[in-house]
């Protein structure tokens, strides 16, 4: 596994595998200054997700633009109905 998680890496895996990769990378973040467990988990996940989110969202938008995405106005209306 690469030392740094990227959107390219994530998009090659299933949702379950993506979750495992994100959790694994998050556990490697040094945050010894945070003592609250819930805050520590949120901080670590936030750091990982923010590092790949822009590229990952661009990829997802590209995919939606290349297909008949539910995000299209016509498709939204049909799905809502």
SEDRENNU-319878 format. One record per residue (C-alpha): x, y, z; residue in three letters. Coordinates in Angstrom, 3 decimals. Example, Ala and Ser with C-alpha at 12.3 -4.5 7.8 and 13.67 -1.06 7.14 Angstrom:
BEGIN
+----------+----------+----------+------+
!        u !        v !        w ! type !
+----------+----------+----------+------+
!   12.300 !   -4.500 !    7.800 !  ala !
!   13.670 !   -1.060 !    7.140 !  ser !
+----------+----------+----------+------+
This chain:
BEGIN
+----------+----------+----------+------+
!        u !        v !        w ! type !
+----------+----------+----------+------+
!    0.000 !    0.000 !    0.000 !  unk !
!    1.296 !    3.478 !   -0.790 !  unk !
!    2.527 !    5.613 !    2.091 !  unk !
!    0.127 !    8.408 !    1.150 !  unk !
!   -3.517 !    7.801 !    0.338 !  unk !
!   -4.702 !    9.373 !   -2.918 !  unk !
!   -7.994 !    9.681 !   -4.768 !  unk !
!   -6.468 !    7.528 !   -7.497 !  unk !
!   -5.873 !    4.772 !   -4.961 !  unk !
!   -9.358 !    5.033 !   -3.486 !  unk !
!  -11.267 !    4.903 !   -6.747 !  unk !
!   -9.700 !    1.525 !   -7.563 !  unk !
!  -11.317 !   -0.125 !   -4.525 !  unk !
!  -14.765 !   -1.067 !   -3.321 !  unk !
!  -16.504 !    1.055 !   -0.688 !  unk !
!  -15.608 !   -1.475 !    2.012 !  unk !
!  -11.952 !   -1.463 !    0.949 !  unk !
!  -11.908 !    2.350 !    0.834 !  unk !
!  -13.144 !    2.470 !    4.398 !  unk !
!  -10.404 !    0.075 !    5.514 !  unk !
!   -7.716 !    2.115 !    3.724 !  unk !
!   -8.960 !    5.378 !    5.243 !  unk !
!   -9.114 !    3.908 !    8.753 !  unk !
!   -5.650 !    2.397 !    8.386 !  unk !
!   -4.128 !    5.686 !    7.207 !  unk !
!   -5.986 !    7.625 !    9.910 !  unk !
!   -4.505 !    5.411 !   12.615 !  unk !
!   -1.014 !    6.496 !   11.494 !  unk !
!   -1.616 !   10.206 !   12.146 !  unk !
!    0.198 !   11.480 !   15.202 !  unk !
!   -2.258 !   13.390 !   17.348 !  unk !
!   -0.928 !   12.771 !   20.840 !  unk !
!   -1.993 !   16.297 !   21.793 !  unk !
!   -5.655 !   15.214 !   21.627 !  unk !
!   -6.790 !   13.269 !   24.691 !  unk !
!  -10.506 !   12.822 !   23.970 !  unk !
!  -11.027 !    9.581 !   21.995 !  unk !
!  -13.971 !   10.825 !   19.925 !  unk !
!  -12.205 !   14.043 !   19.042 !  unk !
!   -9.040 !   12.099 !   18.190 !  unk !
!  -10.940 !    9.823 !   15.786 !  unk !
!  -12.700 !   12.798 !   14.155 !  unk !
!   -9.420 !   14.703 !   13.813 !  unk !
!   -7.621 !   11.767 !   12.205 !  unk !
!  -10.452 !   10.977 !    9.792 !  unk !
!  -10.812 !   14.644 !    8.912 !  unk !
!   -7.121 !   14.920 !    8.066 !  unk !
!   -7.255 !   11.893 !    5.753 !  unk !
!  -10.517 !   12.776 !    4.069 !  unk !
!   -9.558 !   16.397 !    3.489 !  unk !
!   -6.288 !   15.315 !    1.888 !  unk !
!   -8.076 !   13.366 !   -0.883 !  unk !
!  -11.511 !   14.976 !   -1.068 !  unk !
!  -10.880 !   17.596 !   -3.762 !  unk !
!   -9.420 !   15.121 !   -6.263 !  unk !
!  -11.969 !   12.459 !   -5.373 !  unk !
!  -14.902 !   14.866 !   -5.821 !  unk !
!  -13.510 !   15.981 !   -9.180 !  unk !
!  -13.360 !   12.345 !  -10.255 !  unk !
!  -16.946 !   11.707 !   -9.104 !  unk !
!  -18.234 !   14.814 !  -10.904 !  unk !
!  -16.456 !   13.694 !  -14.068 !  unk !
!  -18.100 !   10.293 !  -13.779 !  unk !
!  -21.501 !   11.902 !  -13.278 !  unk !
!  -20.997 !   14.179 !  -16.289 !  unk !
!  -20.027 !   11.239 !  -18.495 !  unk !
!  -23.087 !    9.196 !  -17.537 !  unk !
!  -26.737 !    9.897 !  -16.973 !  unk !
!  -26.238 !   10.838 !  -13.379 !  unk !
!  -28.985 !   11.222 !  -10.834 !  unk !
!  -27.506 !   14.701 !  -10.346 !  unk !
!  -28.885 !   15.833 !  -13.718 !  unk !
!  -32.065 !   17.895 !  -13.499 !  unk !
!  -34.085 !   15.507 !  -15.682 !  unk !
!  -32.894 !   12.481 !  -13.738 !  unk !
!  -33.554 !   14.176 !  -10.386 !  unk !
!  -37.166 !   14.811 !  -11.366 !  unk !
!  -37.614 !   11.202 !  -12.450 !  unk !
!  -36.041 !    9.817 !   -9.290 !  unk !
!  -38.132 !   12.074 !   -7.054 !  unk !
!  -41.320 !   10.945 !   -8.783 !  unk !
+----------+----------+----------+------+
